Amino acid sequence: MTERILVTGAGGRIGTLLCPRMVRPGRLLRLYDRAPLEAGPGVETVTGDITDLAAMAEAMEGVDAVVHLAARSTEAAWEEILHTNIHGGYVVLEAARRAGVSRMVLASSNHAVGFHPRSAGTAPDYLFPRPDTYYGVSKVTLEALGSLYADRYGMDVVCLRIGYCGPHPLGRHGLATWLSPDDCADLVESCLSAPAPGFRVVWGVSDNTRRWWSLEEARSLGYEPRDDAEVFAPLWEKDVPAEELDPEGPTVGGNFCGPHLDADHLEQPDGT
């Protein structure tokens, strides 16, 4: 029997790194994005918007699990965050419920807890929300929606509070928050295969020497990270004075907690 997994936002930064690592025999990946994507062996594509319930319902047909990555991935005016991230998250969960999909992996973010202080590897997975932006608020809301759908409808929902996923960390801040593409794929696979996880909130991070966050909940799902951002430390620390090594401040959200993202400074949505 072919396993079918729907990935929303498959054309985004994380999606383009993750999806090729998820292809395997006996599995069909259905990639969903606003921009046309290229199909291939074991991969089919659907073009649509996550806020379109009819389109999402059609994309859910025959699906066994959903990896929901689609979102406005940076801060924006409230109206855009509300429509794309919050309403879009609701539409994805509701379409899945109507289609009988029982396993959801939701891309949350460290920005859901961005105003918490950093915590040297000990910050728990269920750290109480302290969002640093409207974007962070949208991820808190996505977690809350996931909790509702898990409790009310019996769905298995795992929310990943992702640090930064990319080929390498961005700046010294990333030496703590980096999630390597390979570890990202392993974490998602653990979330998809863990028996009856119910509702979980899990840090999405590699086993970085300088990480601020616990790996306890992720490991309980079977995740065993292999990468460590420390190999990139010389790149970010070379020839930098000690007093300038940490310019982003003491909070998880770093620069996202700064006044440049106050509401009065945000650009209005341009409709694109």
C-alpha positions as CSV (number, residue, x, y, z in Angstrom):
1,M,0.0,0.0,0.0
2,T,1.4,3.4,-1.0
3,E,1.8,5.9,1.8
4,R,0.6,9.4,0.8
5,I,2.0,12.5,2.6
6,L,0.9,16.0,1.8
7,V,3.5,18.7,2.3
8,T,2.2,22.3,2.3
9,G,4.6,25.1,1.4
10,A,6.8,22.6,-0.3
11,G,8.4,25.3,-2.4
12,G,9.6,27.3,0.5
13,R,13.0,27.3,2.2
14,I,12.4,24.4,4.5
15,G,10.3,22.5,2.0
16,T,12.9,22.5,-0.7
17,L,15.4,21.1,1.7
18,L,13.1,18.6,3.3
19,C,11.1,17.1,0.4
20,P,13.9,15.5,-1.5
21,R,15.0,13.8,1.7
22,M,11.5,12.4,2.2
23,V,11.3,10.5,-1.1
24,R,11.4,6.8,-0.7
25,P,9.9,3.6,-2.2
26,G,6.3,2.9,-1.1
27,R,5.6,6.6,-0.5
28,L,3.9,9.3,-2.6
29,L,4.7,12.9,-1.7
30,R,2.0,15.4,-2.7
31,L,3.6,18.8,-2.8
32,Y,1.3,21.8,-2.3
33,D,2.4,25.4,-3.0
34,R,1.1,28.6,-4.5
35,A,3.8,28.5,-7.1
36,P,4.0,25.5,-9.6
37,L,6.4,22.8,-8.6
38,E,8.0,20.0,-10.6
39,A,6.8,16.5,-10.2
40,G,9.0,13.4,-10.4
41,P,9.3,9.8,-9.3
42,G,7.2,9.4,-6.2
43,V,6.2,13.0,-6.3
44,E,3.1,14.8,-7.5
45,T,2.3,18.5,-7.2
46,V,-0.7,20.6,-6.6
47,T,-0.8,24.4,-7.0
48,G,-3.1,26.2,-4.6
49,D,-3.5,28.5,-1.6
50,I,-3.7,27.1,1.9
51,T,-6.5,29.6,2.7
52,D,-8.7,28.0,0.0
53,L,-10.7,25.3,1.9
54,A,-12.1,23.7,-1.3
55,A,-8.6,23.4,-2.8
56,M,-7.2,22.0,0.4
57,A,-10.0,19.5,0.8
58,E,-9.2,18.2,-2.7
59,A,-5.5,18.0,-2.0
60,M,-6.3,15.9,1.2
61,E,-8.0,13.1,-0.8
62,G,-6.3,9.8,0.1
63,V,-3.7,11.4,2.3
64,D,-2.3,9.5,5.3
65,A,-0.4,12.4,6.9
66,V,0.3,16.1,6.5
67,V,3.5,18.1,7.0
68,H,2.3,21.8,7.2
69,L,5.1,24.2,6.4
70,A,3.2,26.9,4.4
71,A,3.1,30.3,6.1
72,R,4.3,33.9,5.8
73,S,7.8,33.2,7.2
74,T,8.7,36.7,8.3
75,E,7.0,39.5,10.2
76,A,4.3,41.4,8.4
77,A,1.3,43.6,9.1
78,W,-1.4,41.9,11.2
79,E,-3.9,41.5,8.3
80,E,-1.5,39.4,6.3
81,I,-0.4,37.3,9.3
82,L,-4.0,36.7,10.2
83,H,-5.1,35.6,6.8
84,T,-2.1,33.5,5.7
85,N,-0.8,32.0,8.9
86,I,-3.7,31.9,11.3
87,H,-6.6,31.4,8.9
88,G,-4.5,29.2,6.7
89,G,-3.5,27.0,9.6
90,Y,-7.2,26.6,10.5
91,V,-8.0,25.7,6.9
92,V,-5.3,23.0,6.7
93,L,-6.4,21.4,10.0
94,E,-10.1,21.5,9.1
95,A,-9.5,20.1,5.6
96,A,-7.5,17.3,7.1
97,R,-10.2,16.6,9.7
98,R,-12.9,16.4,7.0
99,A,-10.7,14.0,5.0
100,G,-10.1,11.7,7.9
101,V,-6.3,12.5,8.1
102,S,-5.2,11.7,11.6
103,R,-1.5,12.6,11.6
104,M,-0.3,16.2,11.4
105,V,3.2,17.7,11.7
106,L,2.9,21.5,12.1
107,A,5.8,23.9,11.6
108,S,5.8,26.1,14.6
109,S,8.7,28.4,15.5
110,N,11.1,29.5,18.3
111,H,9.4,32.9,17.8
112,A,6.4,31.5,19.6
113,V,8.6,31.9,22.7
114,G,10.9,34.7,21.5
115,F,10.7,36.9,24.6
116,H,11.9,34.1,26.9
117,P,15.6,34.4,28.0
118,R,18.0,31.9,26.6
119,S,18.5,28.8,28.7
120,A,21.7,26.7,28.0
121,G,20.1,23.5,26.7
122,T,17.4,23.3,29.4
123,A,14.4,25.2,28.0
124,P,11.6,22.7,28.0
125,D,9.6,21.8,24.9
126,Y,6.4,23.1,26.4
127,L,7.8,26.5,27.3
128,F,4.9,28.8,27.9
129,P,4.2,31.1,24.9
130,R,5.9,34.5,24.8
131,P,5.8,35.5,21.2
132,D,8.1,38.2,19.9
133,T,6.1,39.3,16.8
134,Y,2.7,38.9,15.1
135,Y,4.5,36.0,13.3
136,G,5.2,34.4,16.6
137,V,1.6,34.9,17.7
138,S,0.5,33.0,14.6
139,K,2.7,30.1,15.6
140,V,1.2,30.1,19.1
141,T,-2.2,30.1,17.5
142,L,-1.2,27.2,15.2
143,E,-0.1,25.2,18.3
144,A,-3.4,26.0,20.0
145,L,-5.4,24.9,16.9
146,G,-3.3,21.7,16.9
147,S,-4.2,21.1,20.5
148,L,-7.9,21.6,19.8
149,Y,-7.9,19.2,16.9
150,A,-6.0,16.6,18.8
151,D,-8.3,16.8,21.9
152,R,-11.6,17.3,20.1
153,Y,-11.1,15.0,17.1
154,G,-8.5,12.5,18.2
155,M,-5.8,13.6,15.7
156,D,-2.1,13.1,16.3
157,V,-0.6,16.5,16.1
158,V,3.1,17.3,16.6
159,C,4.2,21.0,16.6
160,L,7.9,21.7,15.8
161,R,9.3,24.8,17.3
162,I,11.9,25.1,14.7
163,G,15.1,27.2,15.2
164,Y,16.7,27.9,11.9
165,C,16.8,25.3,9.2
166,G,19.3,25.8,6.4
167,P,22.5,24.4,5.0
168,H,24.4,26.3,7.7
169,P,23.6,28.5,10.7
170,L,23.1,32.2,10.2
171,G,25.4,34.1,12.4
172,R,26.6,33.2,15.9
173,H,23.0,33.1,17.1
174,G,22.5,30.1,14.8
175,L,25.2,28.1,16.6
176,A,22.5,27.5,19.2
177,T,19.4,27.4,17.0
178,W,20.5,25.5,13.9
179,L,18.5,22.6,12.6
180,S,20.4,20.9,9.8
181,P,18.4,19.7,6.7
182,D,19.3,16.0,7.5
183,D,18.2,16.4,11.1
184,C,15.1,18.2,10.0
185,A,14.2,15.2,7.8
186,D,14.9,12.8,10.6
187,L,12.8,14.8,13.0
188,V,9.8,14.9,10.6
189,E,10.1,11.1,10.0
190,S,10.1,10.5,13.7
191,C,6.9,12.6,14.0
192,L,5.3,10.7,11.2
193,S,6.2,7.2,12.5
194,A,5.9,7.6,16.3
195,P,3.0,5.4,17.5
196,A,0.1,7.5,18.8
197,P,1.9,10.7,19.9
198,G,-1.3,12.6,20.6
199,F,-0.5,16.3,21.0
200,R,3.2,17.2,21.3
201,V,5.3,20.4,21.3
202,V,8.8,19.7,20.3
203,W,11.9,21.8,19.7
204,G,13.2,21.5,16.2
205,V,17.0,21.8,16.6
206,S,20.2,19.8,16.0
207,D,22.4,18.5,18.8
208,N,24.3,21.8,18.9
209,T,27.0,22.2,21.6
210,R,25.5,25.6,22.3
211,R,21.8,24.9,22.0
212,W,19.4,26.5,24.4
213,W,16.6,24.0,24.2
214,S,15.9,20.5,25.4
215,L,15.9,17.5,23.0
216,E,14.0,15.3,25.5
217,E,10.6,15.4,23.8
218,A,12.0,15.0,20.3
219,R,14.1,12.0,21.4
220,S,11.0,10.5,23.0
221,L,9.5,10.3,19.5
222,G,12.6,8.5,18.2
223,Y,14.6,11.5,16.9
224,E,18.4,11.1,17.1
225,P,20.1,14.2,15.8
226,R,23.5,13.7,14.1
227,D,24.7,17.3,13.4
228,D,26.2,20.1,15.5
229,A,26.5,23.7,14.4
230,E,29.8,24.0,16.3
231,V,31.7,23.0,13.1
232,F,30.7,26.4,11.8
233,A,31.9,28.4,14.8
234,P,35.2,29.5,13.3
235,L,33.3,31.0,10.4
236,W,31.3,33.3,12.7
237,E,33.9,34.0,15.4
238,K,37.0,34.6,13.4
239,D,38.5,38.1,14.0
240,V,35.4,39.2,16.0
241,P,36.1,41.1,19.3
242,A,34.7,39.2,22.3
243,E,32.3,42.1,23.1
244,E,30.8,41.9,19.7
245,L,30.3,38.1,19.6
246,D,26.7,38.2,20.7
247,P,25.0,41.3,19.2
248,E,21.4,40.0,19.3
249,G,20.8,40.2,23.0
250,P,19.7,37.7,25.7
251,T,16.3,36.5,24.4
252,V,15.4,33.5,22.2
253,G,14.0,35.8,19.6
254,G,17.1,37.9,19.3
255,N,16.7,40.8,16.9
256,F,13.0,39.8,16.5
257,C,12.5,41.4,19.9
258,G,13.8,44.7,18.8
259,P,11.9,48.0,18.4
260,H,12.3,48.0,14.6
261,L,9.4,45.4,14.5
262,D,7.0,47.6,16.5
263,A,3.6,47.8,14.8
264,D,4.2,51.4,13.7
265,H,7.2,50.4,11.7
266,L,5.6,47.5,9.8
267,E,4.8,47.9,6.1
268,Q,1.3,47.4,5.1
269,P,0.6,44.3,3.1
270,D,1.1,44.8,-0.7
271,G,-1.4,42.1,-1.7
272,T,1.2,39.8,-3.1
